[in-house]
Amino acid sequence: MAVDKSRVAVGFMVAGVLTVAFGVVLTFVGPMIIDDQIVKNTVIDPQNDLSYTMWKDIPVPFFMSVYFFNVLNPKEVLKGEKPMVEQRGPYVYRKRCQKDNITFHPNDTVSYREYRKFFFEPSMSAGNESDVVTIPNMLVLGAAVMMEKLPYAVRLMISATFKTFKEGPFLTKTVGELMWGYDSGLVDFLNKYLPGMLPSSGKFGLFAEFNNSNTGLFTIFTGKDDIKNVHRVDSWNGLTELSNWGTRQCNMINGTAGQMWPPFMTKESTLPFYSPDACRSMELVYQRPGVMKGIPLYRYVAPKTLFANGTDYAPNEGFCPCRQSGLLNVSSCRHNSPVFISHPHFFNADPVLLDYVQGLHPTEEEHGLFIDIHPQTGVPLNVAIRLQLNLYMKQVSGITETGKMSEVVMPMIWFEESGYIDGPILNTFHTNLVVLPAVMEFMQYGFIVLGLASIIIATLVHHKIRSSRKSWMSSPVVENPGASDKEPAKGSHDHETQEKYNMNNSEK
């Protein structure tokens, strides 16, 4: 019986060793299996139904929220007083993105055009597109700065043209008209006699050229040759670098198209991407870790150097002529119009910009841009890209529409493009990338703990069995230990008596 128990204990020890070995192997093989699955599902490949469909037709709802800076004192501004503005909005639009003309190439790249449409969402907005606001007239005040160095007589003619078409320094229009275009005799005149001067051949609106349009022909790497290259831009509209800026570094097309990034990111990783709307590449940096509905993430934000001028940050010298830090001069890709991009409410900009305008209150929570990334896959979980459109205004002699206004960078609108993963996609994401790895990790350590416990228990049992057997074999066999040496044992005496009895009976 003891031998059987000993064999069982040894069997348990062997099983424990094998279980520990399996758990140890799983600690190395498990992450490799997960990483291999991530690579397979990250590569842009039509055979990967889920990831390819998600890349082709982004199922996540994206929204564009637009805020207008309604000018409260336009007459006083023309007299040189400080502009006073109040923020109006948000006016929220659902953004639908869809890739088309998708073509795969032998060098592991794919080309496409992404088309976008906007649909007004009244239930999410703080007003209607029929709301009326007052903003600077870009056609007049922008043109005045552009024509500043022309002969005085030409400037007088330009001013007369503005009066002929009844174009004043400020526009009071509905939100819908300012967004998507309004009828203008001046616009029709310029499109007829100076084609190409304006960004749109139809109505003039701040977002007229964005709706029902595409972002250009992107060619990006699929990641088949090297997963580190997935989503990285190879060319845009056939260009591998731009010509808008003053240095080669500023003209570089870096990073991805701004929708996904390569997997296996670390805190040292950055988020470079090319934005056709901003006419340049930008790069976000790691700020902090976080969690979104159980999914770990890294938050990336814009560094203060993103829109710094060349004096404060030498690599940005190519984006000049510059003004104060916090402003990006995009005139070179906006038909030379004196337009500047910044963070909303001049967040992270030179404080002097806030002194020029009343009614601005920058905060990081409301006006800082960020992207929350799942570092293991490079997939954005939550996005808020916030930018502000500003117009440089000043008095220009000969153009009476500018009055006596002071030199100012005037905020007109700011907008936020946002979206986050939710619903069935989030559940699938959470199951495949959080639950399953956690289960595998639990299993690998569970096997190790179970194996070690089996070995320890089996060893203790085996030791106890051996100790009991040794003790039993070494104990002396003693019969009637209470009997005296001189007195025969009872059994011996009885035996002798029996023999005598038998002998007497035989003699008789």
Buried (B, 14 or more C-beta within 10 A) or exposed (E): EEEEBBEBBBEBBEBBBEBBEBBBEBBEEBBEEBBEBBBEBBBBBEEBEEBBEBBBEBEBBBBBBBBBBBBBBBEBBBEEBBBBBEBBBBBBBBBBBBBEEBEBEEEBBBBBBBBBBBEBBEEEBEBEBEBEBBBBBBBBBBBBBBBBEEEEEEBBEBBEBBEEBEBBBBBBBBBBBBBBBBEBEBBBEBBEEEEEEBEEEBBBBBBBBBBEBBBBBBBBBBBBEEBEBBBBBBBBEEEEBBEBBBBEBBBBBBBBBBBBBBBBBEEEBBBBBBBBBBBBBBBBBBBEEEEBBEBBBBBBBBBBBBBBBBEBBEEBBBBBEBBBBBBBBBBBBBEEBBBBBBBBBBBBBBEEBBEBBBBBEBEEEEBBBBBBBBBBBBBBBBBBBBBBBBBBBBBBEBBBBBEEBBEBBBBBBBBBBBBBBBEEBBEEBBEBBBEBBEEBBEBBEBBBEBBBEBBEBBBEBBEEBEEEEEEEEEEEEEEEEEEEEEEEEEEEEEEEEEEEEEEEEEEE
